[in-house]
Amino acid sequence: MSDPVGVKSVHTETTGTLVTGAYYLKAYQCISGGTAGDIIFRDGGASGAIIMRFNIGTGLQPIGLLLPDAGILFETDLHVTLPTSAKVTVVYGK
């Protein structure tokens, strides 16, 4: 059975492009893995515009956020830069 709203998820433990194409970031969950630093979401690859940036500490508690309404639009692709050992799961859709 297909998902009528087209919501999908992807998990990564490395910096890189998660999804290619225009999508809304609807939610995320991340964990530091013991290394503090910034998690940076960009539109347009590693050198693209920073759309969202936040800092995580060294704690091992997951951090999650459900974004309101449709979410945040990424027009080209959804790229994430992670600190060493950090992991992130994003929920995205059209």
N, C-alpha and C positions, 0 to 999 in steps of 0.2 A: 504494500500500500504506500502510495507516495504522500509526502508531506504537503498539504495544501498551501502552506505559507512559505515553503522553501527555506526553512531555517536549517542550517547545518553547523557543524563544529569541526574544529581542527586543533590539534595539540602539537606543540613543538618544545624542544629543549635546546634549540640553537637559534641564532639570529638568522633571519631570512624572510622571504616573501611567503606569506601564508596562503593568500588567495589572489588570483589574477582576475581583473575585471572590476566593474563597479558594484560594490556591495556596501551594506550597512553593517557596522559593528554593533551588535545588539547587547553583548555581555562578555565578560572575561573573568577568568579565575587564574591567579598566579601564585607561585610560591618561590621564595628566594633560593632555597637549597643551601642556605647558610652564607650567601654573599650579598652584601648590600649594594645598591646601585639604582640606576634609572631604567625603567622599562619605557621604551619609546615606540609609539605607533606612528608610521609614516605612510603617506600616500605618494606613490611614485618610486618605490624602491629605496635602497640604502641612502641615497642622497635626496630623497623627496621631501616634501613639506611635512613638518612635524604637526600631526593632528592632535595627539595626546601624549603627555609625558607625566610619569609619576615615579616617586621614589619608594623603594622597598627596603626594609631593614634586614637584619640577619636572622630574624625569627623564622621558625618553620611553620607558622600558622598561615593557611591560605588566605589570600586577599581576593575578594570578588566584587563585581559591580554589575548590576543589571541596568543598562542605559534606558532612559525614558523614551517614550514615543517610538519612532522608527529606529533610533540609534544614531550613530555618527556615520555619515557618508564618506566612503573612500572611493574616489572617482576612477582611479587607475588600477591600483592594487592595494592590498593590505600587507604592509611590511612591519616586522617587529624587530627591535634590537633589545637583546637581553643581557643582563650581567652574567658572569660566569656562574654556572650551576643553577640558574633560574629556569623555571618552566612556566609555560602559559597555555591555557586552553581558551579559545575564543569561540563565540557563537555569532554567526553572521547570516545575512540573508538579503534578498532583494527588496 
